[in-house]
Amino acid sequence: MRNDLVSQRAQSIMDSGSFQLVMDYFVNTYRKNVLESSDIADFTFGNPHEMPLQGIVDALKTWSVPRNKDWFGYKNSEPNAQAVVAKSLQRLFGMPFEPDDIAMTTGGFAAITTALKVVADSGDEVIYSLPPWFSYEPLCSEAGVSPVKVTIDLDTFDLDLAAIEQAITERTRVVIVNTPHNPTGKVVPPETLGRLAEILENASRRIGRRIYLVTDEPYNRIVFDGVEYHSPLEFYPYSFMCYSYGKTLLAPGQRMGYVAMPPTMPLDERRELREAISAVQFGSGFLFPNALLQHAIGDLEAMTIDIDHLQRKRDHVVDALREMGYEVHRPEGAFYLFPKSPIPDDQAFTDMLIEENVAVLPGVLFETPGYFRICLTANDEMIEHGLPGFARAIERASVEIAAD
Ligand SMILES: Cc1ncc(COP(=O)(O)O)c(C=O)c1O
């Protein structure tokens, strides 16, 4: 029987595989075992496990004092915020970004949905790589576009360019690239980005329609070992960079981000797209950040969590896990590890970890069984408390393998 209560749009979001899996994990595992236990080391979601940066608190206090009657009036992309972002992007990527090409959004989610909806229509295809951030599929469903999934090279965690090229059809409108990557922490190297740009340029010519790149980069300031970070938009002019302040500030509940178009995109197209982006943000439910965050952006832009501390946590956990026998890479950015599960059934293994008071996300949530994700926003005490649990779980897994 047709369910007339829920719209087809809502149903399609609920039906999208990753949404169901994440909700199921949230309700049946996270809520029961993690939220309700004080004894568990929480390596699941990218939430803070320490007090917020004092600078955020100070900036919000300072900028909450109204300077004029419009202080808390309706705000779209405010010129002061656009100017701050354009300057910061110029500093980071050495390109003369124009403030008008910056659309301020309520975080990365809104940036991605805006970028998708501004160029892709129902029936258009959007290519992205597995393992993906698990919200791409629901965002595609809501936008009415069809996801086309390819897999990264699981040996190097780099993009599989041949797979992307093969997946392109006449209906391809967008390719999403996420770097630094959630969940692997891979920073896509410039050689790969250059070759991807060539592929997209040639394919756009071949199919007679422009393919756009949505570059999902909320972690682009979280890189380790002095790695020189390059954005995909340095290589391909037809790009929308989607950014969120939620990661660098580790304050994901304060919703601010942006979509940026590079100055290399032809000006007449950018002019048309600026208007269209604003229209989509308006029509999708006013996806602009609230007034206070936009007032405070000059201060917020300059702040970051302690990346050296994060790098020390990465090294400590990677070294300890390798010592125990886990197969795990050392990521170049973001705040995740993506080790191999010692047994093929990653869900069974993550259940075993829960029994050892350690919570991580199984690879199936990232459509990549046989792995699991560790989030390094866990604090130092959680890490110390959690490591013996990882050791006990891999021992139990080896006993199980031996018994089989
Ligand atoms: C790869 C990726 N893109 C986008 C986002 C969305 O960021 P926000 O929640 O700040 O909008 C996330 C958040 O986890 C992410 O990991």
The ligand as an SDF file (V2000), in Angstrom:
LIG
                    3D

 16 16  0  0  0  0  0  0  0  0999 V2000
   33.7010   14.9670    4.4010 C   0  0  0  0  0  0  0  0  0  0  0  0
   32.7050   15.8370    5.0920 C   0  0  0  0  0  0  0  0  0  0  0  0
   32.0560   16.7620    4.3800 N   0  0  0  0  0  0  0  0  0  0  0  0
   31.1510   17.5800    4.9560 C   0  0  0  0  0  0  0  0  0  0  0  0
   30.8630   17.4740    6.2980 C   0  0  0  0  0  0  0  0  0  0  0  0
   29.8180   18.3850    6.8800 C   0  0  0  0  0  0  0  0  0  0  0  0
   30.3550   19.3210    7.7650 O   0  0  0  0  0  0  0  0  0  0  0  0
   29.3700   20.1460    8.7040 P   0  0  0  0  0  0  0  0  0  0  0  0
   28.7010   19.1950    9.6320 O   0  0  0  0  0  0  0  0  0  0  0  0
   30.2520   21.0780    9.4370 O   0  0  0  0  0  0  0  0  0  0  0  0
   28.3740   20.7900    7.8210 O   0  0  0  0  0  0  0  0  0  0  0  0
   31.4920   16.5040    7.0790 C   0  0  0  0  0  0  0  0  0  0  0  0
   31.1640   16.3260    8.5040 C   0  0  0  0  0  0  0  0  0  0  0  0
   31.4570   15.3280    9.1080 O   0  0  0  0  0  0  0  0  0  0  0  0
   32.4670   15.6690    6.4590 C   0  0  0  0  0  0  0  0  0  0  0  0
   33.1300   14.7420    7.1400 O   0  0  0  0  0  0  0  0  0  0  0  0
  1  2  1  0
  2  3  1  0
  2 15  2  0
  3  4  2  0
  4  5  1  0
  5  6  1  0
  5 12  2  0
  6  7  1  0
  7  8  1  0
  8  9  2  0
  8 10  1  0
  8 11  1  0
 12 13  1  0
 12 15  1  0
 13 14  2  0
 15 16  1  0
M  END
$$$$
